[in-house]
Amino acid sequence: MRFALLIACPLLLQEAPPAPFLQLKEGTVWTYVSGGSEGKVKVTGREKVGETETWVLTTQVEGEPAQREYLAVDATGIRLFRQATGERVTDYPTPMLRLKLPPARGETWEWTGEIGEGKAAVTFKNEGEDDVKVPAGGYKAWKVSVVISIGAAKHTGTNWFAPGIGIVKQTSQFDPGSGKKQDRLIELKSFEPAK
């Protein structure tokens, strides 16, 4: 009996592996609000993009065509492989790293490629943990700033990623280069994990 206890003790002392930062499962739904409009993002399935198995997240806002994002998540990050709206599909031969994992304050990373028909340069910076209040409640989230340049157009924004949930808040400012800037705020209203 003593032998069994000596084997079991180290197993009890080991830390449990960390939970995935973003748990994706078909049927999970995020509901967001922005300027009086409401939209839903739903995990609608899985699909291979090249050799990578991705999760398909479908965004539906009333009166607009559905948008799909094809994401993969592992211990090193959340990556975007493809975006699609209707018949228009954009593949990213080098996937765009949306959030580097594990998150670390001050960490920066870059992505270059094509978005639409233009060459894009994207810079990300992890600004650290932040307490965020949105209609769905209060969260401790990782604040990641983003700067996207496509020709004369510039898009700046911030995403707040809450562990186990995903984006809970997003701010953005788009300057098409003509001086007519557009601001946007998107906040999480509810989160329904798949059963």
N, C-alpha and C positions, 0 to 999 in steps of 0.2 A: 504494500500500500504506500509506503514511503516513496518508492520509485515513481509511482503515478503522480504524487503530489509535486515532486521535483520537476517533472515534465510540464505539468499544468501551470505552475507558478509563472514561468517566463511568458506563457501565452496570455495570462491574465494581465501582466505588466505591459505588454505591447500596446501602443496606441492604435486606435482604430484608424484605418485609412481615411483621409479627408474625403468629404462628400464632393461630388462633382460641382464645379462652380455654376454650371448651367445644366439643369436636367431637362432634356428634351424627350418628350414622349407624345406619340400621336394622340390628338384630342386636347392637348394643353391649349388654353386660350388666355391671351392678354387683351384687355379692353383699355383703350387710350382715349383721352379727350384733348382737343386742340381747338381753341377759338370757337367753341359752340358746336363743333362737329365731334362725332364719336366714330372710332374705328376699331376693328378687331383684328388681331394677329393670331392665327391658329396653326398649330403643327398639323399639316395635312398628309404627311407621309414621308417616305424615304426614297431617294433616287441617287443613282451613281452619276457623278460628274467626272468623266475620265475614269480613273481607277479608285476614286474616293467615294465612299458611301456618305451621302449628305442627308440632312433633315430639311424638308421643305416647309418653310413658314410662309403662309399666304395671308396677305393684308387686304382687308376689304373695308373701304370707306364708302358710305352711301353715295351713289351718283358717280363713282369713279371706277375705272377698270381695276380688277384684282391685280395685285403685285405679288410676285413670289421671290423669296430669297432662299438660296441653297447653302446651308451652313454645316460646318463640321466642328466639333469641339473635342479637344483632348487635353492632356495635362499641360500643354504648352500654350494653348490659346483657343480663341473663338475665331474661325476663319470663314470668310465669304468666298464662295466658289463661282456663283452665278446669280444674276438678277434677271427677272423676266416680267414684262408687262404685255399682256396680250400676245401678239406674235413676235414682239421685239425681245430678243434674248441677248444678254451680255455675259460672256464667259470670261473669267479671269484666269489666264494661264498660270500666273503667279497669284495664288489666293490672297485676298486682302485680310490682314490680321486686324480684327476689330478690337480685341482685348488680349494683351499678353498675360499669360498665366505662369506661375502665380503672380497676382498683381503686386507691384512694388512702386511706391511713391517716387516720382522723379524720373522714372524710366521713359525713354522715348523710342519710337520706331517709325520707319517710313515705308511707303509703298509707292511704286510708280507703275503706270500702265495706261490703258485706254478706258475711258468712261464715255459711253456713247461713241461719238466720232472724234473726240478730242483726247490728246495726251494729257494725263493727269499726274500731279505730284501730291501725295497725301502725307501729312505729318501728324503723328499721335503723341500725346504726352499724358502720362498718368499723374494727376495732380494730388493723389492721395485719397484717403477716406473722408467722407463728408456725410453729415446727417441731413437727410432730405425728407421733406413732407410733401406728399402728393395726395390726391383724393383717395387713393387706396390705403393710405396710412403713412407711418414714419419708417424710414429705412436707413441703415448704415450702408452706404454705397461707395464704390470706387468711381471717382470723377475723372473722366478722360476727355481732354480737349482734342479737337480735330481741326486741321486746316487743309482744305482741298483747293488746289489751283488748277484750272483748266483754261489755258489761254489767258484772256483778260478777266475771266470770271473767277470770283473767289467765294468760297463757302467756308464759314467758320462755325463751329458748334461745340457743344459739350454733351456727353452722354454720361449718365449715372447708372452704373451696373451694380445691382444688389445680388449678392451671392444666393444661388438657388432659384432666382427669379429672372434676372436679365435686366434689360433697360427699364428703369422706373421713371426717368425724366430725361428729356432731350430739349436743348435749346439750339437754335440755329439762326444764322444770318447769311443771306445770300445776296451778293453784289454781282450782277451780271456784267459789270464793267461800264454800265451806262449811268451809274450814280443812283439808280432807283433800287434801294436796298429793301429786302423783304425779311422780316423777323418772324420766327415761329417758336412756339412753346408746346411741347407734347408731354402729357403727364399720365401715369398709370392710374386708371380708375378701379380696375379689379384684375385679379389673377386667379385663374381656375386651373390647377394642375389636373392632368388626365388621371382617371381612376383606373 
